[in-house]
């Protein structure tokens, strides 16, 4: 009885349960300067991978997905992708989390050379026509979208973010811990 009363108090105060988790996510989105886009269904992604084959967003159902729009000519992307984003991928190995690194309108050989040289391990997708970037309203690189385990958009960011910093880790932890529904 006491334990149930304590849990109810924690939920009311925002330290446990769904309301607390949602409040934490909202706070972390603000701290990371991300624009919340909750509940929207993301546009479909079905693109060729730089290493061959095809990848789709639908295949990632049940995972948190960080969709990272980038280009090899983008200096910010060249710093963030192999450092921060790659680090997050390695730290979250085995978790319901993935990165789809969507290259915008560059030839496969250029992208493949950079990916090999930089040691990029998440799936690198080729949006050679720019259609997917347009569907996501990408106007700058890098642009990142977070998709929750439930398959719905969570947030959008234009520019770099510290995904491997304290707020980034806490945000991704909260999203990974949320139910897939």
VOGUPA-374035 format. One line per 2 residues: number of its first residue (from 1); their letters; for each residue x, y, z of N, C-alpha, C. Coordinates in steps of 0.1 Angstrom, whole numbers, always signed. Each point is the difference from the previous one (the first is absolute). Layout:
N
NUM	A	X:Y:Z:X:Y:Z:X:Y:Z | ... .
***
This chain:
181
1	XX	+8:-12:+0:-8:+12:+0:+9:+13:+0 | +10:+0:+8:+9:+11:+1:+7:+2:-13 .
3	XX	+5:-11:-6:+7:+0:-13:-9:+6:-11 | -13:-4:+0:-9:+6:-10:-2:+15:+2 .
5	XX	-1:+4:+12:-2:+14:+3:+12:+8:-4 | +12:-6:+3:+13:+7:-4:+1:+1:-15 .
7	XX	-4:-10:-7:+0:+0:-15:-9:+11:-5 | -12:+0:+5:-10:+10:-4:+5:+14:+3 .
9	XX	+7:+2:+11:+6:+13:+3:+11:+4:-10 | +8:-10:-4:+11:+2:-9:-6:+4:-14 .
11	XX	-11:-7:-4:-6:+3:-13:-6:+14:+0 | -7:+4:+11:-5:+13:+1:+11:+11:-1 .
13	XX	+11:-3:+7:+11:+10:+0:+8:-1:-13 | -2:-9:-8:+7:-1:-13:+13:-7:+0 .
15	XX	+2:-8:+11:+13:-8:+0:-2:-14:-4 | -11:-5:-4:-2:-13:-5:-12:-1:-9 .
17	XX	-1:-10:-7:-11:-3:-8:-1:+8:-13 | -10:-2:-8:+0:+6:-13:+0:+15:+0 .
19	XX	-7:+7:+9:+0:+15:+0:+14:+5:+2 | +7:-6:+10:+14:+4:+3:+9:-2:-12 .
21	XX	-2:-11:-7:+9:-3:-11:-3:+10:-12 | -13:+3:-2:-3:+10:-10:+5:+14:+3 .
23	XX	-1:+4:+13:+6:+12:+4:+15:+1:-2 | +7:-12:+4:+14:+0:-2:+4:+1:-15 .
25	XX	-7:-6:-9:+2:+0:-14:-2:+15:-5 | -11:+6:+4:-2:+14:-3:+11:+9:+4 .
27	XX	+5:-2:+13:+10:+9:+5:+13:-3:-8 | +3:-12:-3:+13:-3:-7:-1:+5:-15 .
29	XX	-12:-1:-6:-1:+6:-13:+3:+15:+0 | -5:+7:+10:+3:+14:+2:+15:+3:+2 .
31	XX	+5:-9:+9:+15:+2:+3:+8:-2:-12 | -3:-10:-9:+7:-3:-12:-4:+10:-11 .
33	XX	-9:+9:+2:-5:+9:-10:-6:-7:-12 | -8:-10:+3:-6:-8:-11:-15:+5:-1 .
35	XX	-5:+0:-12:-14:+4:-2:-9:-13:+1 | -9:+0:+9:-9:-11:+2:-9:-1:-11 .
37	XX	-2:-12:-6:-10:-3:-10:-8:-13:+4 | -5:+0:+12:-6:-12:+5:-12:-5:-7 .
39	XX	-1:-13:-2:-11:-7:-5:-2:-1:-15 | +8:+8:-7:-1:-1:-15:+7:-13:-5 .
41	XX	-6:-5:-10:+6:-12:-7:+11:+6:-9 | +12:-6:+0:+11:+5:-9:-3:-4:-14 .
43	XX	+5:+7:-10:+0:-4:-14:+8:-13:-1 | -4:-8:-10:+6:-13:-2:+15:+2:-5 .
45	XX	+8:-9:+4:+14:+0:-5:+2:-14:-6 | +4:-1:-13:+4:-12:-6:+10:+4:-11 .
47	XX	+13:-2:+4:+11:+4:-8:+11:-11:-1 | +8:+2:-10:+12:-9:-2:+10:+3:+10 .
49	XX	+7:-10:+6:+11:+2:+9:+13:+2:-8 | +9:+7:+5:+12:+3:-7:+8:-13:-1 .
51	XX	-2:-10:+9:+8:-13:-1:-8:-10:-8 | -11:+4:-6:-9:-10:-8:-12:-3:+8 .
53	XX	-10:-5:-7:-13:-3:+6:-8:+12:+2 | -11:-2:+7:-10:+10:+3:-3:+1:+14 .
55	XX	-4:+11:+6:-4:+1:+14:-13:+9:+0 | -8:-3:+9:-13:+7:+2:-1:+4:+15 .
57	XX	-8:+11:+1:-3:+4:+14:-10:-11:+6 | -8:-6:-8:-10:-9:+6:+7:-12:+6 .
59	XX	+12:-4:-5:+8:-11:+6:+5:+3:+14 | -1:+13:+4:+5:+4:+13:-11:+0:+11 .
61	XX	-11:-5:-3:-12:+1:+9:+4:-6:+14 | -3:+7:+11:+3:-4:+13:+13:+6:+5 .
63	XX	+7:+7:-8:+13:+6:+4:-2:+15:+0 | +9:+7:+8:+2:+14:-1:+8:+2:-13 .
65	XX	-3:+9:-8:+7:+3:-13:+5:+14:+0 | +12:+2:-2:+6:+13:-2:+3:+1:-15 .
67	XX	-8:+8:-7:+2:+2:-14:+8:+12:-2 | +12:-2:-6:+10:+11:-1:+2:+3:-14 .
69	XX	-5:+12:-5:+2:+4:-13:+13:+8:-1 | +9:-4:-10:+13:+6:+0:+6:+0:-15 .
71	XX	+11:+6:-1:+8:+0:-13:+15:+0:+3 | +7:-5:-9:+15:+0:+2:+6:+13:-1 .
73	XX	-6:+10:-7:+5:+13:-1:-3:+9:+12 | -9:-5:+9:-4:+7:+12:+11:-2:+11 .
75	XX	+7:+11:+4:+10:-1:+10:-5:-4:+13 | -12:+5:+4:-6:-4:+13:-3:-15:+0 .
77	XX	-5:-5:-11:-3:-15:-1:+13:-8:+1 | +10:+5:-7:+13:-7:+0:+6:-1:+14 .
79	XX	-3:+9:+9:+4:-1:+14:-9:-8:+8 | -13:+2:-1:-10:-6:+9:-2:-15:-3 .
81	XX	-2:-3:-12:-3:-14:-4:+11:-10:+5 | +12:+2:-3:+10:-11:+4:+4:+1:+15 .
83	XX	-3:+11:+6:+3:+2:+15:-12:-3:+8 | -9:+10:+2:-12:-2:+9:-10:-10:-4 .
85	XX	-4:+0:-13:-10:-10:-4:+5:-14:+0 | +12:-2:-5:+7:-13:+0:+1:-5:+14 .
87	XX	+4:+9:+10:+2:-4:+14:-13:-5:+6 | -11:+7:-3:-13:-4:+5:-4:-14:-6 .
89	XX	+3:-2:-12:-3:-13:-6:+7:-11:+7 | +13:+2:+3:+8:-11:+7:-5:-1:+14 .
91	XX	-3:+10:+7:-5:+0:+14:-13:-8:+1 | -9:+1:-10:-13:-5:+1:-2:-14:-8 .
93	XX	+12:-6:-3:-1:-13:-6:-8:-10:+9 | -9:-7:-7:-8:-9:+8:-13:+6:+6 .
95	XX	-2:+13:-2:-12:+6:+5:-9:+2:-12 | -13:+3:+3:-10:+2:-11:+2:+15:-5 .
97	XX	+12:+2:-6:+4:+13:-5:+8:-2:-13 | -2:+9:-10:+8:+0:-12:+1:+14:-6 .
99	XX	+10:+2:-8:+1:+12:-8:-1:-3:-14 | -7:+8:-7:-1:-1:-15:+7:+13:-5 .
101	XX	+12:-1:-5:+7:+12:-5:-3:+2:-15 | -9:+10:-3:-5:+2:-13:+8:+11:-7 .
103	XX	+8:-5:-10:+8:+10:-7:-9:+6:-11 | +2:+13:-2:-9:+7:-9:+7:+4:-13 .
105	XX	-5:-6:-11:+4:+3:-14:+15:+0:-3 | +7:-10:+4:+14:-2:-4:+2:-13:-6 .
107	XX	+10:-2:-9:+2:-12:-7:+5:-11:+10 | -4:-12:-3:+4:-12:+9:+15:+0:+2 .
109	XX	+8:+1:-10:+15:-1:+2:+5:+10:+10 | -5:+12:-1:+5:+11:+9:-4:-4:+15 .
111	XX	-12:-4:+1:-5:-3:+14:+7:-12:+5 | +2:-11:-8:+6:-12:+4:+15:+3:+4 .
113	XX	+7:+8:-7:+13:+4:+3:+1:+6:+14 | -9:+10:+2:+0:+7:+13:-4:-10:+12 .
115	XX	-10:-8:-2:-4:-9:+10:+11:-10:+4 | +7:-5:-10:+11:-9:+2:+11:+7:+8 .
117	XX	+4:+12:-5:+11:+8:+6:-3:+4:+15 | -13:+4:+3:-4:+5:+13:-4:-12:+9 .
119	XX	-2:-12:-5:-3:-11:+8:-15:+0:+5 | -9:+5:-8:-14:+1:+4:-6:-14:-1 .
121	XX	-7:-4:+11:-6:-13:+1:-15:-1:-1 | -7:+11:+3:-15:-2:-1:-4:+0:-15 .
123	XX	-11:-5:-3:-4:+0:-14:+0:+14:-7 | +7:+1:-11:+0:+12:-7:-8:-2:-13 .
125	XX	-10:+9:-1:-10:-1:-11:+2:+11:-10 | -3:-3:-12:+3:+9:-11:-14:+6:-5 .
127	XX	-2:+13:+3:-11:+7:-5:+4:+8:-12 | +3:-7:-11:+6:+6:-11:-8:+11:-7 .
129	XX	-14:-1:+1:-9:+9:-6:-3:+12:+9 | +2:-3:+13:-4:+10:+10:-15:-1:+4 .
131	XX	-7:-10:-5:-14:-1:+3:-3:-2:+15 | +8:-8:+6:-3:-3:+15:+3:+13:+8 .
133	XX	+11:+6:-4:+4:+13:+8:-12:+10:-2 | -5:+1:-12:-11:+9:-2:-13:-4:+8 .
135	XX	-2:-13:+1:-12:-5:+7:+2:+4:+15 | +12:+0:+5:+3:+4:+14:+2:+14:+2 .
137	XX	-1:+8:-11:+2:+15:+0:+14:+4:+5 | +10:-7:-5:+14:+3:+4:+4:+11:-8 .
139	XX	+5:+11:+7:+5:+12:-7:+14:+3:+4 | +6:-8:+9:+14:+3:+4:+6:-14:+4 .
141	XX	+13:-1:+0:+7:-12:+5:+9:+4:+11 | +1:-8:+10:-9:-12:+2:-14:+3:+5 .
143	XX	-9:-8:-3:-14:+1:+6:-2:-14:+5 | -5:-1:+12:-3:-13:+7:-14:+0:+4 .
145	XX	-6:-12:-1:-13:-3:+5:+1:-12:+9 | -7:+1:+12:-1:-11:+9:-14:-6:-2 .
147	XX	+0:-14:-1:-13:-7:-1:+0:-10:+12 | -11:+0:+7:-2:-8:+12:-2:-15:-4 .
149	XX	+1:-8:+10:-2:-15:-2:-14:-3:-5 | -10:+10:+2:-13:-2:-5:-2:+3:-15 .
151	XX	+12:+5:-6:-1:+3:-14:-4:+14:-4 | -2:+8:+11:-4:+14:-3:+11:+10:+3 .
153	XX	-1:+11:-7:+10:+11:+2:+0:+5:+14 | +12:+3:+5:+2:+6:+13:+5:+14:-1 .
155	XX	+11:+2:-8:+6:+13:-1:+8:+2:-12 | +4:+12:-3:+8:+4:-12:+10:+10:+5 .
157	XX	+12:-1:-7:+11:+10:+3:+7:+3:-12 | +2:+13:-2:+9:+5:-11:+13:+4:+6 .
159	XX	+11:-5:-5:+13:+3:+6:+5:-11:+9 | +12:+1:+5:+6:-10:+8:-6:+0:+14 .
161	XX	+1:-12:+6:-4:-2:+14:+10:-9:+7 | +1:+1:+13:+8:-9:+8:-7:-13:+3 .
163	XX	-2:-9:-9:-8:-12:+2:+7:-9:+10 | +14:+1:+2:+7:-8:+10:+2:+8:+13 .
165	XX	-5:+12:+1:+1:+8:+12:-10:-5:+10 | +0:+6:+13:-9:-4:+10:-15:+1:-4 .
167	XX	-4:+11:-5:-14:+2:-4:-4:-9:-12 | +9:-2:-9:-3:-9:-11:-1:-14:+4 .
169	XX	+9:-5:+9:-1:-13:+5:-13:-2:+8 | -3:+10:+8:-12:-2:+9:-13:+0:-9 .
171	XX	+0:+8:-11:-12:+0:-9:-1:-14:-7 | +11:-4:-5:+0:-13:-7:-3:-12:+9 .
173	XX	+5:+1:+13:-4:-10:+10:-15:+0:+2 | -6:+12:+2:-14:+1:+2:-8:-6:-11 .
175	XX	+4:+3:-13:-7:-4:-11:+1:-16:-2 | +12:-5:+3:+2:-14:-1:-8:-8:+11 .
177	XX	-2:+6:+11:-7:-6:+11:-15:+1:-2 | -5:+9:-9:-14:+1:-2:-5:-12:-7 .
179	XX	-13:-4:+2:-5:-12:-7:-2:+2:-15 | +1:-11:-7:-1:+0:-15:-14:+1:-4 .
181	X	-10:-4:+7:-14:+0:-3:-3:-8:-12 .
***
